[in-house]
Amino acid sequence: MNVIKLMSIALVSVVIAACSSQPDYRAAEGSGYGYNATQLTDTQYRVTFKARGSDADKAMDYALLRAAEVTLQNGYDWFVVTHRETLIDNERIEPSSTLRYADSRDVVTRCGLVSCTTTSYPRSTFSAGVHIGGDRSQDIKSILEIKLGKGVRPDTDASFDALEVRQHLSPKED
């Protein structure tokens, strides 16, 4: 009976080690988790990254990383994101935002040796937040369509220097 328990424990340990050693950033195969790139034209690609979990930002970062690698592998310097979307469990996700404006009062009490005085000051606050949502059991897929370029990079928020993206988003070795 002890031999069976030991063999079971050993088998479970091997399976757990195999699962935990699989890197997050990898080419998609089998289950489709990981990155993929499809060439659309000479200078246009569709890049996807599919993950399991709740971190949509990480999936987008890995899609951007793969876009940078595709750019550099093809001899280009920069890329422009022409289309971007995120799917969670195959539903397109639009970030929901909350905007709030609130009036309140700050109350300050100052005490001296003999007495205290209380003063009330009006205060207005504005807050904004974005929630994407998600839980550990969801498939997240980030999809980018990019156009590659050389030389002077366009001055837009949608253009990225491929070397800088690769440097900043590459997984760090432990």
C-alpha positions in Angstrom: 0.0 0.0 0.0 2.9 2.4 0.8 4.4 1.8 -2.7 1.1 2.8 -4.3 0.9 6.0 -2.2 4.5 6.9 -3.0 4.0 6.3 -6.7 0.8 8.4 -6.6 2.6 11.3 -4.8 5.4 11.1 -7.3 3.1 11.2 -10.3 1.1 14.2 -8.9 4.4 16.0 -8.2 5.6 15.4 -11.8 2.3 16.7 -13.2 2.4 19.8 -10.9 6.0 20.5 -11.8 5.2 20.2 -15.6 2.3 22.6 -15.3 4.1 25.1 -13.2 7.2 25.1 -15.4 5.3 26.0 -18.6 6.1 29.6 -19.3 3.3 32.2 -19.7 4.8 33.7 -22.9 5.0 31.0 -25.5 3.8 30.1 -29.0 0.2 28.9 -29.2 -0.2 25.2 -29.7 -2.7 22.5 -28.7 -5.1 24.5 -26.5 -4.3 27.7 -28.3 -2.9 29.4 -25.2 0.0 31.7 -26.1 0.9 33.9 -29.1 0.2 33.7 -32.7 0.9 36.0 -35.7 -0.7 36.0 -39.1 0.7 38.0 -42.0 -2.1 40.0 -43.8 0.0 42.0 -46.3 3.7 42.7 -46.7 3.7 45.1 -43.8 0.5 44.2 -41.9 0.0 41.5 -39.3 -2.6 40.3 -36.9 -1.1 39.3 -33.6 -3.0 37.5 -30.8 -2.2 36.3 -27.3 -4.6 33.9 -25.6 -4.3 33.2 -21.8 -6.4 31.7 -19.0 -7.0 33.9 -16.0 -8.1 37.4 -15.2 -5.1 39.6 -16.2 -6.3 41.3 -19.4 -3.4 43.8 -19.1 -0.8 41.0 -19.1 -2.4 39.4 -22.2 -2.3 42.8 -24.0 1.4 43.3 -22.9 2.2 39.9 -24.4 0.4 40.7 -27.6 2.4 43.9 -27.8 5.6 42.0 -27.1 4.9 39.5 -29.9 4.1 42.5 -32.2 7.6 43.9 -31.4 9.2 40.6 -32.1 7.4 40.2 -35.5 8.5 43.8 -36.4 12.2 43.1 -35.6 12.2 39.6 -37.2 11.0 41.3 -40.5 13.7 44.0 -40.4 11.5 46.9 -39.3 12.0 49.4 -36.5 8.5 50.3 -35.3 4.9 49.3 -35.6 1.5 51.1 -35.4 -1.5 49.4 -33.8 -4.3 49.9 -36.3 -6.9 47.8 -34.5 -7.0 46.5 -30.9 -9.6 44.4 -29.0 -9.9 42.1 -26.0 -12.2 39.1 -25.8 -13.0 37.5 -22.5 -14.7 34.1 -22.9 -15.2 35.1 -26.6 -17.2 38.3 -25.7 -15.7 41.6 -26.7 -14.9 43.7 -23.7 -15.2 47.4 -23.5 -13.7 48.9 -20.4 -16.5 50.3 -18.3 -15.7 53.6 -16.6 -17.1 55.4 -13.7 -17.0 59.2 -13.3 -18.0 60.8 -10.0 -18.2 64.3 -8.8 -18.8 64.9 -5.1 -19.1 67.9 -2.8 -18.0 67.5 0.8 -16.7 69.5 3.7 -13.4 69.2 5.5 -13.8 70.0 9.2 -10.7 71.2 11.0 -10.5 71.7 14.8 -7.7 73.8 16.2 -7.1 73.9 19.9 -5.1 76.5 21.9 -4.3 76.7 25.6 -7.8 77.9 26.5 -10.3 76.9 23.8 -10.8 75.2 20.5 -12.2 76.5 17.2 -13.8 74.4 14.5 -13.8 75.5 10.9 -15.5 73.9 7.9 -14.1 74.1 4.4 -16.0 73.1 1.2 -14.2 70.5 -0.9 -15.2 69.2 -4.4 -13.7 66.0 -5.7 -13.7 64.3 -9.1 -12.8 60.7 -9.6 -12.6 58.4 -12.5 -12.1 54.6 -12.7 -12.0 51.8 -15.2 -12.9 48.2 -14.5 -12.4 45.5 -17.0 -13.5 42.6 -14.8 -12.7 38.9 -15.0 -12.1 35.9 -12.8 -9.6 33.1 -12.7 -11.7 30.8 -15.0 -11.9 33.0 -18.1 -10.2 32.8 -21.4 -8.6 36.2 -22.4 -7.6 36.9 -25.9 -5.9 40.1 -27.0 -5.9 40.8 -30.7 -3.8 43.5 -32.4 -3.6 44.4 -36.0 -0.3 46.2 -36.7 1.5 48.0 -39.6 5.3 47.8 -39.7 7.6 50.6 -40.5 11.2 51.8 -40.8 13.0 55.1 -40.1 11.2 57.9 -38.3 8.4 56.6 -36.2 5.0 58.4 -36.4 4.2 60.6 -33.5 1.0 59.0 -32.3 0.0 57.1 -29.2 -0.6 54.0 -31.4 3.0 53.8 -32.6 5.7 51.8 -30.8 9.4 51.4 -31.0 9.9 47.6 -31.3 13.2 47.5 -29.5 11.9 49.5 -26.5 8.7 47.3 -26.3 10.8 44.1 -26.4 13.1 45.5 -23.7 10.3 46.5 -21.4 7.8 43.7 -21.8 10.1 40.6 -22.2 9.5 38.1 -19.3 12.2 38.5 -16.7 14.2 35.5 -15.7 13.9 34.6 -12.0 
